[in-house]
Amino acid sequence: MNIILFDDMPKRQQILKSENGEIFDHIVKVLKLEEGNAFRMGIINKSEGTAVVKHIDTNRIEFDYNPSSVPSLYPVTLIVAQVRPICMKRILREAVSLGVGKIVLCTSDTGEKSYRNSTLYSSGEYRWYLEEGAMQSAHAGLPDVVFTDNVAQAIKSLGGTENTSLYLLDNVVGAKALSSCNPLKKAVVAIGPERGWSDRERKVFTDSGFEPVLLGGRVLRTETACSTGVAVLLSRMNLL
């Protein structure tokens, strides 16, 4: 953990072993903090700053929290087709660690439809991977995650796209390198499943103003394309 996150401020600014055992053990056993030591802390999507340990014993940690900033994410939206849950866990974690501002998950023509009903989502487990990505990044911002049943819904979920660059990452119809693009202040990148977008879906995207682009001449796994595509896009936006 590069930052310790809470949904809300712990009552009386105390971390109790009985309620937050994993965080308690991390502070005591991994960070080996003592009274007077500081650690980075955040309240998800509310604040981030530094906490100083005031008291520590076998059951509780008392601290003083000094927020210094409001969490922020980059003006980039990732549309990604549903893939195997084990792959999606990595996609979610890495997208958050890169600072993606919004994630739209989309059922695709060529992907397995049952992925949408995975317990990863129905149990709420996916949020843990978002938090893990945020903790890796040492920031407290978590993006909105939107679930859609098809490409048309995914595009509609974007709302207005004025002053937004729209990119369809596709090695079938893409003719221009993403690394050569000059995105506006906001951007959307759409990345398909392992078998790629269908021709029908490509047409929906391009009819909606998406520009087909490439990440070189190799066929990448969806999770690799997400991390690489977002990183290249952020670099072109001078955010990395």
C-alpha positions as CSV (number, residue, x, y, z in Angstrom):
1,M,0.0,0.0,0.0
2,N,1.5,3.3,-1.1
3,I,-1.5,5.0,0.5
4,I,-4.0,3.8,3.1
5,L,-7.5,4.4,2.0
6,F,-10.9,4.6,3.8
7,D,-14.4,5.2,2.4
8,D,-15.0,7.6,5.3
9,M,-13.0,9.0,8.1
10,P,-12.6,6.4,10.9
11,K,-14.5,7.4,14.0
12,R,-12.4,9.3,16.5
13,Q,-9.5,9.0,14.0
14,Q,-8.8,5.4,15.3
15,I,-8.0,2.3,13.3
16,L,-9.3,-0.7,15.3
17,K,-7.8,-4.1,14.7
18,S,-11.3,-5.6,15.2
19,E,-12.7,-3.5,12.3
20,N,-9.8,-2.8,10.0
21,G,-7.5,-5.8,10.6
22,E,-5.7,-5.7,7.3
23,I,-4.9,-2.0,7.5
24,F,-3.9,-2.4,11.2
25,D,-1.5,-5.3,10.4
26,H,-0.1,-3.4,7.4
27,I,0.8,-0.4,9.6
28,V,2.2,-2.5,12.4
29,K,3.8,-5.4,10.7
30,V,4.7,-4.1,7.2
31,L,5.3,-0.4,7.7
32,K,6.4,-1.0,11.3
33,L,5.3,2.4,12.3
34,E,5.6,3.8,15.8
35,E,4.2,6.8,17.6
36,G,5.2,10.0,15.8
37,N,5.7,8.3,12.5
38,A,3.6,9.4,9.4
39,F,1.9,7.6,6.6
40,R,0.1,8.6,3.5
41,M,-3.7,8.4,3.8
42,G,-6.8,9.3,1.9
43,I,-10.6,9.3,2.0
44,I,-11.7,7.9,-1.3
45,N,-12.7,10.7,-3.8
46,K,-12.7,13.2,-1.0
47,S,-9.2,14.0,0.3
48,E,-5.6,12.8,0.6
49,G,-2.8,13.8,2.8
50,T,-0.7,12.7,5.7
51,A,-1.6,10.9,9.0
52,V,0.7,10.9,12.0
53,V,0.5,8.1,14.6
54,K,-0.4,9.5,18.0
55,H,-0.9,6.2,19.9
56,I,-0.5,2.5,19.0
57,D,-1.2,-0.7,21.0
58,T,-2.3,-4.2,20.3
59,N,-5.9,-3.2,19.5
60,R,-5.9,0.3,18.1
61,I,-4.0,3.1,16.3
62,E,-4.9,6.7,17.0
63,F,-3.8,9.3,14.4
64,D,-4.0,12.9,13.3
65,Y,-5.0,13.3,9.7
66,N,-3.9,16.4,7.7
67,P,-5.5,16.5,4.3
68,S,-3.5,18.4,1.7
69,S,-5.3,17.9,-1.6
70,V,-8.5,16.7,-3.3
71,P,-8.1,13.5,-5.4
72,S,-8.1,14.0,-9.1
73,L,-8.1,11.7,-12.1
74,Y,-7.1,12.3,-15.7
75,P,-9.7,13.4,-18.3
76,V,-9.5,10.0,-20.1
77,T,-12.3,7.5,-20.4
78,L,-11.6,3.8,-21.2
79,I,-14.2,1.8,-23.0
80,V,-13.2,-1.8,-22.8
81,A,-15.0,-4.9,-23.9
82,Q,-15.8,-7.6,-21.3
83,V,-13.1,-10.3,-21.1
84,R,-12.4,-13.1,-18.7
85,P,-12.8,-11.9,-15.1
86,I,-9.2,-12.9,-14.2
87,C,-8.1,-10.5,-17.0
88,M,-10.5,-7.8,-16.1
89,K,-9.2,-7.7,-12.6
90,R,-5.8,-6.7,-14.0
91,I,-7.4,-4.2,-16.4
92,L,-9.3,-2.4,-13.6
93,R,-6.3,-2.3,-11.3
94,E,-3.9,-0.9,-13.9
95,A,-6.4,1.6,-15.3
96,V,-6.9,3.1,-11.9
97,S,-3.2,3.2,-11.2
98,L,-2.7,5.1,-14.4
99,G,-5.4,7.6,-13.3
100,V,-8.2,6.9,-15.8
101,G,-11.2,9.1,-15.0
102,K,-14.0,6.8,-16.1
103,I,-14.3,3.1,-17.1
104,V,-17.1,1.8,-19.4
105,L,-17.4,-2.0,-19.5
106,C,-19.1,-3.2,-22.6
107,T,-20.5,-6.6,-23.7
108,S,-19.3,-7.2,-27.3
109,D,-20.4,-9.3,-30.3
110,T,-17.4,-11.5,-30.2
111,G,-16.9,-11.8,-26.4
112,E,-18.5,-14.3,-24.1
113,K,-21.8,-12.8,-22.9
114,S,-21.7,-14.6,-19.5
115,Y,-18.7,-12.4,-18.4
116,R,-21.2,-9.6,-17.7
117,N,-22.8,-11.7,-15.0
118,S,-19.6,-12.7,-13.3
119,T,-19.6,-12.7,-9.5
120,L,-16.7,-10.2,-9.9
121,Y,-19.4,-7.6,-10.5
122,S,-22.5,-9.0,-8.7
123,S,-20.5,-9.4,-5.4
124,G,-18.9,-6.0,-5.7
125,E,-15.5,-7.6,-5.7
126,Y,-14.4,-5.5,-8.7
127,R,-14.2,-2.4,-6.4
128,W,-11.4,-4.1,-4.5
129,Y,-9.3,-4.0,-7.6
130,L,-10.1,-0.4,-8.2
131,E,-8.9,0.4,-4.6
132,E,-5.8,-1.7,-5.1
133,G,-5.0,0.3,-8.2
134,A,-5.5,3.6,-6.3
135,M,-3.3,2.4,-3.4
136,Q,-0.6,1.5,-5.9
137,S,-0.8,5.0,-7.4
138,A,-0.6,6.6,-3.9
139,H,-3.7,8.6,-4.7
140,A,-7.3,8.4,-3.4
141,G,-9.3,8.9,-6.6
142,L,-11.5,6.1,-7.9
143,P,-13.2,6.4,-11.4
144,D,-16.8,5.7,-12.1
145,V,-17.4,2.3,-13.6
146,V,-20.4,2.0,-16.0
147,F,-21.8,-1.3,-17.2
148,T,-23.3,-1.5,-20.7
149,D,-24.8,-4.2,-22.9
150,N,-23.4,-3.2,-26.2
151,V,-21.3,-0.6,-28.1
152,A,-24.2,1.8,-28.7
153,Q,-24.9,1.9,-25.0
154,A,-21.3,2.4,-24.2
155,I,-21.1,5.4,-26.5
156,K,-24.3,6.8,-25.1
157,S,-22.9,6.6,-21.6
158,L,-20.3,9.1,-22.5
159,G,-22.8,11.9,-22.6
160,G,-21.5,14.9,-24.6
161,T,-18.3,14.4,-26.5
162,E,-17.7,18.0,-27.4
163,N,-14.0,18.9,-27.3
164,T,-13.2,15.3,-26.8
165,S,-10.9,13.1,-28.9
166,L,-12.4,9.7,-29.7
167,Y,-10.1,6.8,-30.5
168,L,-11.0,3.2,-31.6
169,L,-8.0,1.0,-30.9
170,D,-8.2,-1.6,-33.7
171,N,-5.6,-3.5,-35.7
172,V,-8.0,-4.3,-38.5
173,V,-9.2,-0.9,-39.7
174,G,-6.7,1.3,-37.8
175,A,-4.4,3.1,-40.1
176,K,-2.8,5.7,-37.9
177,A,-0.5,5.2,-34.9
178,L,-2.0,6.3,-31.6
179,S,1.4,7.7,-30.7
180,S,1.1,10.2,-33.6
181,C,-2.3,11.6,-32.5
182,N,-2.8,15.0,-31.0
183,P,-5.7,14.6,-28.6
184,L,-7.7,17.4,-27.2
185,K,-7.9,18.1,-23.4
186,K,-10.3,15.1,-23.0
187,A,-10.1,11.7,-24.7
188,V,-11.8,8.4,-25.0
189,V,-10.2,5.2,-26.1
190,A,-12.1,2.0,-27.0
191,I,-10.4,-1.4,-26.7
192,G,-12.0,-4.6,-27.8
193,P,-12.0,-8.2,-26.5
194,E,-9.5,-10.9,-27.4
195,R,-11.2,-11.6,-30.7
196,G,-11.5,-8.0,-31.6
197,W,-14.5,-5.8,-32.4
198,S,-17.0,-7.1,-35.0
199,D,-17.4,-5.2,-38.3
200,R,-20.8,-4.1,-37.0
201,E,-19.3,-2.6,-33.9
202,R,-16.5,-0.9,-35.8
203,K,-19.2,0.8,-37.9
204,V,-21.1,2.0,-34.8
205,F,-17.9,3.5,-33.5
206,T,-16.8,5.2,-36.6
207,D,-20.3,6.5,-37.3
208,S,-20.1,8.1,-33.9
209,G,-16.9,9.9,-34.7
210,F,-14.3,7.5,-33.4
211,E,-11.0,7.5,-35.2
212,P,-9.5,4.0,-35.8
213,V,-5.9,3.9,-34.5
214,L,-3.1,1.4,-34.0
215,L,-0.6,0.3,-31.3
216,G,2.0,-1.0,-33.8
217,G,1.7,-4.1,-35.9
218,R,1.3,-6.7,-33.1
219,V,-1.9,-8.2,-31.8
220,L,-2.0,-7.5,-28.1
221,R,-4.0,-9.1,-25.3
222,T,-6.8,-6.8,-24.1
223,E,-5.2,-6.2,-20.8
224,T,-1.9,-5.3,-22.5
225,A,-3.6,-3.0,-25.0
226,C,-5.4,-1.2,-22.1
227,S,-2.3,-0.4,-20.2
228,T,-0.3,0.5,-23.2
229,G,-3.0,2.4,-25.0
230,V,-3.9,4.5,-21.9
231,A,-0.2,5.2,-21.3
232,V,0.5,6.3,-24.8
233,L,-2.6,8.5,-24.8
234,L,-1.7,10.1,-21.5
235,S,1.8,10.7,-22.9
236,R,0.4,12.4,-26.0
237,M,-1.8,14.6,-23.7
238,N,1.4,15.5,-21.7
239,L,0.0,13.9,-18.6
240,L,2.8,11.4,-18.2
